[in-house]
Amino acid sequence: MHTRTTEIMIDDNFLPFIGDHASHAFAAIGYLTAWALHSERYSGKLTIYADRRGEISATYRNPAGETTYTMLAVQHGDGPYSTHS
């Protein structure tokens, strides 16, 4: 099993923007946090940023600090988020 450092930054306007749909946003953050946890390629650092428009981005780095993958979680209407790379 590999370990990684995870940093989560949430814009001050994120929670007011998503309002009553926080459970969907937190589920998306959980998904992004656990994604590819088994792989050394993504085991350096994960940076998650929840922006003022309700979107959530994730940047995965290897142990050398090189970006190896990025993903975006987007909410459609009032429902769950979908992820896109």
C-alpha positions as CSV (number, residue, x, y, z in Angstrom):
1,M,0.0,0.0,0.0
2,H,1.3,3.5,-0.9
3,T,0.7,6.6,1.1
4,R,0.2,10.2,-0.1
5,T,-0.2,13.6,1.4
6,T,-3.5,15.2,0.6
7,E,-4.2,19.0,0.8
8,I,-7.7,20.2,0.5
9,M,-8.4,23.9,-0.2
10,I,-12.0,25.2,-0.2
11,D,-12.8,28.7,-1.5
12,D,-14.8,30.8,0.9
13,N,-17.7,30.9,-1.6
14,F,-17.8,27.2,-2.3
15,L,-20.2,26.2,0.5
16,P,-22.6,29.1,0.0
17,F,-22.6,28.3,-3.7
18,I,-23.5,24.6,-3.3
19,G,-26.0,25.2,-0.6
20,D,-28.1,22.2,0.3
21,H,-26.1,19.9,-1.9
22,A,-23.0,19.6,0.3
23,S,-23.4,15.9,0.6
24,H,-22.8,15.5,-3.2
25,A,-19.7,17.7,-3.0
26,F,-18.3,15.8,0.0
27,A,-18.9,12.5,-1.8
28,A,-17.0,13.8,-4.8
29,I,-14.1,15.0,-2.6
30,G,-14.0,11.5,-1.0
31,Y,-14.0,9.8,-4.4
32,L,-11.1,12.0,-5.6
33,T,-9.2,11.4,-2.4
34,A,-9.5,7.6,-2.7
35,W,-8.9,7.4,-6.4
36,A,-5.9,5.4,-7.4
37,L,-4.6,5.2,-3.8
38,H,-3.1,1.8,-4.7
39,S,-0.8,3.2,-7.4
40,E,2.7,4.5,-6.8
41,R,2.3,6.8,-9.8
42,Y,-0.2,8.9,-7.8
43,S,1.3,8.4,-4.4
44,G,3.2,11.7,-3.9
45,K,0.8,14.5,-3.1
46,L,-2.8,15.1,-4.0
47,T,-4.1,18.7,-4.1
48,I,-7.9,19.2,-4.1
49,Y,-9.4,22.7,-4.7
50,A,-13.1,23.4,-4.4
51,D,-13.7,26.7,-6.2
52,R,-16.4,29.4,-6.0
53,R,-18.4,28.0,-8.9
54,G,-18.9,24.6,-7.1
55,E,-16.3,22.7,-9.2
56,I,-13.7,20.5,-7.5
57,S,-10.2,19.9,-9.1
58,A,-7.7,17.3,-8.1
59,T,-4.0,17.2,-9.1
60,Y,-2.1,14.0,-8.4
61,R,1.7,13.9,-8.2
62,N,4.2,11.1,-8.0
63,P,6.8,10.9,-5.2
64,A,9.2,13.1,-7.2
65,G,6.6,15.9,-7.3
66,E,5.7,15.6,-11.0
67,T,2.1,16.0,-11.9
68,T,0.8,12.6,-13.1
69,Y,-2.9,13.2,-13.5
70,T,-5.6,15.8,-13.1
71,M,-9.3,15.4,-12.6
72,L,-12.3,17.8,-12.3
73,A,-15.6,17.0,-10.6
74,V,-18.6,18.9,-12.0
75,Q,-22.1,19.0,-10.5
76,H,-24.9,18.8,-13.0
77,G,-28.0,20.6,-11.7
78,D,-28.8,19.6,-8.2
79,G,-27.5,16.0,-8.5
80,P,-24.3,14.2,-7.9
81,Y,-20.9,15.2,-9.4
82,S,-19.3,13.5,-12.4
83,T,-15.6,13.3,-12.8
84,H,-13.6,14.3,-16.0
85,S,-9.9,14.0,-16.8
